[in-house]
Amino acid sequence: MNIRPNDLVDSEPRVSLRTLGWPLYQVGSSTFLSTTSGFCGVEVNRTCGERMLIVLRAAEAAGPVIGISQPRRSYIFLAEADIVLGAEAITSLGATLLKAPAVIPLPPSETPAGRASWVVPPTSANRWLPSLSTVRWALATAVRPAVPEPAEHRESA
């Protein structure tokens, strides 16, 4: 999979975050999303995040995604909290579930782990968040090992 960073990054939100009805609060110059009102996030490394974006876009289910620059680039997929899924469903796939009482830094906030930026910003046309189950499905698809092509197909190619 050959993805250029600019293929995935769209750095500016197309809508004021306040108009989305998200539970936001400000600390200094940083803005945070509270996970106490049905919101959560799934944090993954960059490689996995890029694969997840491809899966979610193909299914027309991509929601807002935040990039954190340090110490290694990571992506946070915002999602609607799903009471059916526990943290183990996410952590068993190598990701971190950010749920209540967590807060998620929103761009352009500075965090101890680096500056937050939009990989996929929210838009007024797409105000919804994908469910946690949908994000977990994309995660499972992204980390699943590729199935090798049968030998008879390789030889005839």
N, C-alpha and C positions, 0 to 999 in steps of 0.2 A: 504494500500500500504506500504510494508515494504522494504525500500531502504536503503542500507548502503552507506555512503558518498563515499567510495572507488569504488562503482559500477558506479558512475557518474563522478568522477574526473580523468582527464588525464592531468597532470599539465604542460607538456612541449609541445610547438608548434613543429610541424614536419617540419616547413619551416621558413625561414627568413621572417619576416613581410615586409621588404622592397621589396621582390620579388613579393608580392601580388598586388602591385600597389595601396595600400591604402594610403590615404592622412595622413601621420604621421608627427608629429613634436616632438622634444625633448625639455624638460625643466629640466635642471639639470640631474638627473638620472632617470627621469620619461618620459615615452613615451605616447603620446596621439593620438587618432584617431579623426580627425576633421569630423564633421557631415555635412560639407558644400558641399560635392561632391557626394551626393546620398546615404550617409550612415546615419544610425540612430541606436538607441538602445532602448530596452524595459526593464525597471528595475522592478523586482518583488521580493517578499520575497522568502526565501529558499524553503518553502513548495510548493508554487506555481511553482517555477522554476523547482523543481524536477519532478513535474507532467507534466509540459510543455516538459521537456526533453524526458519523456516516450512517449508522443504523437508525438513529432517531429521525434524521432528515429523510431517509428513504421511506420511513413509515409515516412521514408528515406529522411527527410527534415531538419535534425539538422545541424545548422551552428555553428560558434564559439560562446562560452558563457563564460563570465567573472564572477568570484565570487569576491565580496567585503566582507571583514570579519567583519567590525564593523559598527555601533553599533549593528546591527543584520545582520546576513548573508543575502546578497541579490545577485541576479543573474542579469546580463545584457546580454540580447540576442541581438547580432549584427544582423542587417537586412539591406536590400536594402530599401531605403526610397520609400514610395509609396504615390504619390500625390493624390491618390483617398481617402485615409484614413486621417481623421483629428485626432487631439490629443484626442478628446472626445471618439472616438472609442476604445482607449486604457485606458484612465483614468476612463471611466465608468465601467471598469472591475477591477479597483483597482491597476493598474500599472502606471508607469511613462514613458512617451515618451521622449526620449533624442534625440532631433532633432536640426537642425541648429538654432542658432549658438553655440550649445553645443560641448563639447569635452568629449571623453570617455577615461578614463585611461586604458592603456593596461598593462598587467603583464610584469614584476614584480613591477610596479609602486607603490609607497606609496601615499595614498590620506588621506585627513583629516578623511575620513570614514574607513580607514584601508588599508591593503595591497591588491592589485589586484592580482588574480591568475586565471589561466585558469581552467575552469570546462570542457570545450570542446575546445581544441586548434585548430587553423586553420591547415590544411594540404595542401601539394602541390597537392594532388589528388582531393581535394575538396575546390577549391579556391573561389567558389561562396558564396554569402550570401542568405539566404532565404528572400523572400519579406516580407515587413511589414504585408501584408495581411495574409501570412502564419503564422507568429509569433502571430498575433492577433487571428487567428483561434485556435492555440494551447493554447493561454491564455484563450479564451472563453471555450474551452473544459476542461481545468484544473480547472476553477473556477465554472463550472456548477455543481449543486448539483447532487449527485448520485440518480438515479431513484430507489425507493425501489422495490424489487421483489414482484410480486403479491402473496397474501396470499396462494393461492392453490399450488404454487410452493414451498413455505417454508414448508408447512405441509407435503408434500410428500417426502421431502429430507431426 
